[in-house]
Amino acid sequence: MFQLFKTLLDKVNDGLAPAAAGQNRFGLNDAELACVSLMLMVAHADFASSDAELALAQQYVKREFSLTDADAKAVVTLAEHQAKEAISLHEFTTQLKQLSYDARLALLDSLWQQAYADGVLDPHEEAMLRKIADLLFIRHSDYIQAKLAVCGA
């Protein structure tokens, strides 16, 4: 599922203007880094961050972008800094609205997995996911299906 998401992101980014698809020193573009930042914003929505949530984010970055452990940790640290400095979700969702609907659904699935990584779905995490889904123009029925697929409740 994560590979599908990365492939869809790559296709979209091939069509973007060079300025919008700038790469950081780890080879991630702005949209990819925005996805990781959203994952961390969801992880911190319950005002706590478990080791399982951070490990999931690092595992995702390492696997999807073929990074070393040290580079994956550095990317997560960079994304975490962006997430903490963010004023609103719009900073990240604006650039992700350009993705295809299937790519946005794949992102939502990843965010649900992140929210449930610690085995507990906090109401703040769920509310943030609802806002993200709305900002990405994801239908409510698809939002509920993604939730049920991960949480089973």
C-alpha positions in Angstrom: 0.0 0.0 0.0 2.8 2.4 0.9 4.6 1.6 -2.4 1.4 2.4 -4.3 1.2 5.8 -2.5 4.9 6.5 -3.3 4.4 5.6 -7.0 1.4 7.9 -7.3 3.3 10.7 -5.6 6.1 10.2 -8.1 3.8 10.4 -11.0 2.2 13.6 -9.8 5.5 15.2 -9.0 6.8 14.4 -12.5 4.2 16.9 -13.8 4.9 19.6 -11.3 6.9 22.7 -12.0 10.6 22.4 -10.8 10.1 25.0 -8.0 7.2 23.0 -6.5 9.1 19.7 -6.6 12.2 20.8 -4.7 14.2 18.1 -3.1 15.8 18.2 0.4 19.1 16.7 1.1 17.6 13.2 1.7 16.0 13.1 -1.8 12.4 13.7 -0.6 10.3 16.3 -2.4 8.0 18.7 -0.6 4.9 16.6 -1.0 6.6 13.5 0.4 7.9 15.5 3.4 4.4 16.9 3.8 3.0 13.4 4.1 5.5 12.5 6.8 4.8 15.7 8.6 1.1 14.9 8.6 1.8 11.5 10.0 3.6 13.1 12.9 0.9 15.7 13.4 -1.6 12.8 13.8 0.8 11.0 16.1 1.0 14.1 18.3 -2.7 15.0 18.2 -3.3 13.1 21.4 -0.6 15.2 23.1 1.6 12.1 23.5 3.9 10.3 21.3 4.6 6.6 21.7 7.6 4.8 20.6 5.4 2.7 18.3 4.2 5.8 16.5 7.6 7.2 15.9 8.9 3.8 14.9 6.1 3.5 12.4 7.0 6.8 10.8 10.7 5.9 10.7 9.9 2.5 9.2 7.7 4.1 6.6 10.4 6.6 5.6 13.2 4.0 5.6 11.2 1.5 3.4 9.6 4.0 1.0 12.6 6.1 0.3 15.4 3.5 0.7 17.2 5.4 3.4 19.5 4.3 6.1 18.4 4.2 9.7 20.3 7.4 10.4 18.8 9.2 7.4 15.3 8.0 8.2 15.6 9.3 11.7 16.9 12.6 10.4 13.9 12.9 7.9 11.5 12.1 10.8 13.2 14.8 12.9 12.9 17.3 10.0 9.3 16.4 9.5 8.6 16.6 13.2 10.1 20.1 13.3 7.9 21.1 10.4 4.8 19.6 12.1 5.6 21.5 15.3 6.1 24.8 13.5 3.0 24.5 11.4 0.3 27.0 11.9 -2.4 24.8 10.3 -3.0 21.6 8.3 -3.4 23.8 5.2 0.4 24.1 4.9 0.6 20.4 4.0 -2.8 19.6 2.5 -2.7 22.4 -0.1 0.1 20.7 -2.0 -1.4 17.2 -1.5 -4.8 18.2 -3.1 -3.1 17.8 -6.5 -2.8 14.1 -5.9 -5.3 11.7 -7.5 -8.2 10.6 -5.4 -6.7 7.1 -5.0 -3.4 8.6 -3.8 -5.3 10.8 -1.3 -7.1 7.6 -0.1 -3.8 5.8 0.3 -2.5 8.7 2.3 -5.6 8.6 4.5 -5.0 4.9 5.1 -1.4 5.6 6.1 -2.6 8.3 8.5 -5.1 5.9 10.1 -2.4 3.4 10.6 -0.3 6.1 12.3 -3.2 7.1 14.5 -3.7 3.5 15.6 0.0 2.5 15.9 -0.2 2.6 19.7 -3.4 0.5 19.7 -5.5 3.4 21.0 -7.6 5.8 18.8 -7.7 9.1 20.7 -10.6 11.4 19.9 -8.1 14.2 19.0 -6.4 11.9 16.5 -9.8 11.0 15.0 -10.8 14.7 14.8 -7.6 15.6 13.1 -8.0 12.8 10.5 -11.6 14.1 9.8 -10.2 17.6 9.2 -7.4 16.2 6.9 -10.0 14.1 5.0 -12.2 17.2 4.5 -9.2 19.3 3.3 -8.2 16.6 0.8 -11.8 16.4 -0.5 -12.2 12.8 0.6 -15.8 11.5 0.7 -17.1 10.7 4.2 -18.0 7.2 3.2 -14.3 6.6 2.2 -13.1 8.1 5.4 -15.3 5.7 7.4 -14.2 2.7 5.3 -10.5 3.6 5.9 -11.2 3.9 9.6 -12.9 0.5 9.8 -10.1 -1.1 7.7 -7.5 -0.1 10.3 -9.4 0.1 13.6 -12.1 -2.4 13.0 -14.5 -0.2 15.1 
